[in-house]
Amino acid sequence: MRFLKFNFLYLFLLSLLYNKLFALEENDELVEATDFKVANGKARTPFPDWLKRITGLYQWPGLDPPYIPLDFIDLSKIPDFGPYSLGFCANVPREACSFDCHGCMGHDEIFTCRKLSQTFDDGPTPATLRLLDSLDHETTFFNLGVNIVEHPDIYHRIQDDGHLIGSHTWSHRYLPALSNKEIIAQIEWGIWAMNATGHHIPKWWRPPYGGIDNRVRHITRLFGLQAVVWNHDTLDWKFASGDPSVSLEEILGRVHDWNRDKTGLILEHDSKETTVDIALRVKDIIGEDQLTVAECAGGNDYIREYD
Ligand SMILES: *[C@@H]1O[C@H](CO)[C@@H](O)[C@H](O)[C@H]1NC(C)=O
C-alpha cells in the first residue's frame, strides 16, 4: 500500500475540472488581487484583532492570500526543488517523496485506519448540513479556509456535533506548484480561518489532490501539522461531474469490497448535494462503527483549543 498508482492524465483533468465543480468560483466576482478580499465579499467570520496584529490587514484575503512571515519559519532551510504542476511527475525526483506522483509517504502520515472510516473534504457548504443530520458517529472533515469564513454557522454545527476538523488549506491550490511563500500562505490562512471561526488550531491536514512532497512536508511540519491521505477513493467527485464512466453501482460495489476487511480510510466530499447523497449510501453500507482520523492514529484532536 505504500506505493499507490495514479493516472497522471486523470489528475490533470481533475485539476481542470475542480474549480468548476467545487464551489471555488474564480471569476469576475473576485476583486483585484492587490485588494485582498474574499470573492464577492462573502466572508462572514469577523476578522479578529489578533489577526490584524499578526498580518497588518483588516479583512479576509481572496483565493491567493498574501504571505505573512512567521518567526518559526526559516525560508533558507526549506528543501530546494520544484515547483511542478499537477500531473507533471516525469521530472519529480524520487527523493521528493511525492504522494500523488509516487505514492510515497512520510513516517508521520496517516493513510489507513483499523476501522473502515469515511472522511470529507472541501466543506463546509450548505450540503454539509444534510450529512450532519444523518450522522450518529463522529467523523472527520477537512475544511477549506475560504468556505469556513463564508459558512461559520455550518462550521459551528460540525464542531457542536463533536466531529474532528482538519485543514484542507485556504483555497485548494495544488501546493507542489506553488512557491515556498505561497505554500506557507495557504497553510497559515487555512489555520487562521479555523482559529478565528472555531477557536482551535488544527493538528491534522489533508493536501488538496494529495499534493504533498518533502518541500510541502517540511513547511507543514513547522506548523505541527500531520498529513492525512487515503487508501480508498470513492470517485464521488467524478460521478458528481456527470462523468458517464463512473456509475453509482460501481462506487457502491467498491465500498462493499472495502467493507469485507473493514479497514481503511475513504476519501469523500461534502461539497455538493450529489456527493452527500453518495456519502449517505456509503454510510448505510459500512455502518456507524467508524473512527475519526485522530482515533485511527491515536493522536490529539487539535494542537490547541481556546475558550
Ligand atoms: C488563535 O486565537 C487566539 C484567540 O482566540 C489568539 O490569541 C491566538 O494568537 C491565535 N493563534 C493562532 C496561531 O492563530
The ligand as an SDF file (V2000), in Angstrom:
LIG
                    3D

 14 14  0  0  0  0  0  0  0  0999 V2000
   -5.7380   31.7860   17.9840 C   0  0  0  0  0  0  0  0  0  0  0  0
   -6.7310   32.6230   18.5390 O   0  0  0  0  0  0  0  0  0  0  0  0
   -6.4070   33.1750   19.7970 C   0  0  0  0  0  0  0  0  0  0  0  0
   -7.5910   33.9550   20.2740 C   0  0  0  0  0  0  0  0  0  0  0  0
   -8.7090   33.0910   20.4400 O   0  0  0  0  0  0  0  0  0  0  0  0
   -5.1820   34.0350   19.6600 C   0  0  0  0  0  0  0  0  0  0  0  0
   -4.8140   34.5630   20.9170 O   0  0  0  0  0  0  0  0  0  0  0  0
   -4.0430   33.2180   19.1020 C   0  0  0  0  0  0  0  0  0  0  0  0
   -2.9190   34.0660   18.8530 O   0  0  0  0  0  0  0  0  0  0  0  0
   -4.4500   32.5710   17.8000 C   0  0  0  0  0  0  0  0  0  0  0  0
   -3.3480   31.7000   17.3540 N   0  0  0  0  0  0  0  0  0  0  0  0
   -3.1480   31.3610   16.0920 C   0  0  0  0  0  0  0  0  0  0  0  0
   -1.9460   30.5510   15.7980 C   0  0  0  0  0  0  0  0  0  0  0  0
   -3.9120   31.6650   15.2190 O   0  0  0  0  0  0  0  0  0  0  0  0
  1  2  1  0
  1 10  1  0
  2  3  1  0
  3  4  1  0
  3  6  1  0
  4  5  1  0
  6  7  1  0
  6  8  1  0
  8  9  1  0
  8 10  1  0
 10 11  1  0
 11 12  1  0
 12 13  1  0
 12 14  2  0
M  END
$$$$
